[in-house]
Amino acid sequence: MNKSNKWVAYIVFLVFLSIIGYGIYQWIRFRHIDGAAILCSFIVLSYLINWINWGDHEGSSKKGDEGRQIEMKSAKVSYFVLMVLAAIILFVSEGVTKLSDIDNYPLLIVVGLTFVIKPITEFFYKNPK
């Protein structure tokens, strides 16, 4: 990573810290969890991680075979990690172990969709028209 890329990474890291700090301030001062701060912090964090990995916020634009391999493997792993984390968040946030007691239907639908998105996507890639 050259010198200008390091500066961009530092600036993005400071933006990330300021957004997190603002969210924590809102929570401590007003007892309000700011959803915008949470979402923006995740977006800036992904920007930062891409910048550290590839030197560009969108990932490497000059991906060779190694870059494509990394991208394919990380996509598969991240899909399953996201599936498990969504299920954990559902059960922890609801505090129940019985599926019929869950009241957070949007999150329940998201967790259910994590189980069917990959097979549906594979179906369309396997059977192009």
Salt bridges, closest charged atoms under 4 A:
ASP56 OD1 - HIS57 ND1 3.46
GLU58 OE2 - HIS57 NE2 3.48
ASP65 OD1 - ARG68 NH1 3.54
GLU71 OE2 - LYS63 NZ 2.40
GLU122 OE2 - LYS118 NZ 2.75
